[in-house]
Amino acid sequence: MNDPSASQRRIVAGARNAARILAFGGLLAVAVVLTRLLAGGRSLQVAAVSVQVERMWIVFAALTVAHAFTAWFLAAHIEEYLDRMPSAERAGWVFDEITTGGNAFVHGLVSRAVPRRRPGFVHRMSRRDPSAWVARGAGVLLVLAVAPWWWGKTGLRFGGSGWLVALALVLTVVNWWAGGRWLIGLSRLEAVRDEDGVRDEDDVQDAAASRAPGSFMGREISALLEPRSGATVDRAHLRWIIGIYRRLTDHPLPIDGTPAPPPGSGHGFDGAPESPVASLTDFQRAVIGINYLAVRDSFPEGDLPADPWFLTDGERSLYRNSSPPHRRVRVRSRRPRWSEISQ
C-alpha cells in the first residue's frame, strides 16, 4: 500500500514508541540483574548518572507509567481506527509494518485477537510467538531487577526494604496488562485481514464462508436493502455488510423485469432469509446502490470500489441531490474490556 493514512501512521508510531519503552526497560533490567550478580548490587550508570541499584525501582516505576500511558491511548487509537472500517489491506498493512520492522517485543507477533481460554477476556499467546517469550523473560527480569537481593562474597543475600518485592510484582502486572491492551488491539487489525467481512456478529462461522463466492442468501440481500443513511450499526455487523458489498461487486447478479413496488411498501424483498437469491429487480439494485454510496462515503478507508456494476449515474444523482441530504453512517462499537490480558 503506497499511501498510508494519518490514522495508520499514528498507530504505527505509537506502537513503536511503546515497544521502545519496553526494550529500554528490558535492557535496563538485564543491566541491573548483572550488577546484582557481579558487582554486589551497588550502583549502575544510567545516562551518565550513577544510580544506586536499590533506587532503580524509581526508574522502573517511571517506565511503567510511561508504558501504561502510551498503551492506553494507543489502544484507544486502534479502536477508533477499527470504527473507520479499514479495508483488509489497510488493517493488515498496519500489523505488518509494526511486526516486521519492530524490536523483539513485537517482531513476529502472532495474532491474539480471539480469546482462547475461559474466562473470555484471557487471550492466550501462541507458543510460536517469539515476542511472547521475550515478554515472559522481561517480566522475570523486572521482578529480579526490583527485588532487594544481590550476590556477595558469601553467596546470595537479601536486604533492604521488603516492600520492594511487592512493588516488583505490581510493576510486572501493570506492564503485562498495558502490553496486553495494545497488543490485543493490534491483533484485531490482523483479524480484519483474516476475516475480511465473512463473519456476522451472530455467526462465528458464517455459512457464506463455505458457499460459492457468487451465491447470496436472502438475509444478505435484505441487509443491503436496509436504509443506511444516518443509521447506527454494530461494528461487526457493518463489517459483514461491507463484505457482502465486496462479493456482490465481484459477482454480479442478473436483473429481472419485476416492476418496482408501490411507494411506502418497503424495499421490495420478501424472500426467505436462508433461501438463495438468483436475481435482483432493478429497484433493488438502485436501493443497494444508494445505500452503498452512504456506506462508501462514511468509511473512505474501507476502500470500496468507486464504480461497482450495480451503481449508475441515476443513483449517484439521487444520492447527491436528496433532500434532506444523506447523513453519515455511524458505528456502534463494542469496546474491549479493561481487564483483557495476554497469557
Secondary structure by P-SEA (a helix, b strand, c coil): cccccaaaaaaaaaaaaaaaaaaaaaaaaaaaaaaaccccccccccccbbbbcccaaaaaaaaaaaaaaaaaaaaaaaaaaaaacccaaaaaaaaaaaaacccccccccccccccccccccbbbbbcccaaaaaaaaaaaaaaaaacbbbbcccccccccccaaaaaaaaaaaaaaaaaaaaaaaaaaaaaaaaaccccccccccccccccccccccaaaaaaaacccccccccaaaaaaaaaaaaaaaabbbbbccccccccccccccccccccccccccaaaaaaaaaaaaaaaaaccccccccccccccaaaaaaaaaccccbbbbbbbccccccccccc
